[in-house]
């Protein structure tokens, strides 16, 4: 389940790569997934993979950066 969007479930597509000589070989179209830290439904911080369409649509809430103490 590595190439699946956390929000919408978008997964790789498959088909044929066709050359100019009409030779066909199998290929995959991978979704544009980004690893982001989010706040999930239980209020915890999680690192998940989300497609860029869900990111730009605002379907997830990104986690604010954690403040690092200077001691």
Buried (B, 14 or more C-beta within 10 A) or exposed (E): EEEBBBBBEBBEEEEEEEEEEEEEEEEEEEBEBEEBEBBEEEEEEEEBBBBEBBBEEEBBEEBEEEEEEEE
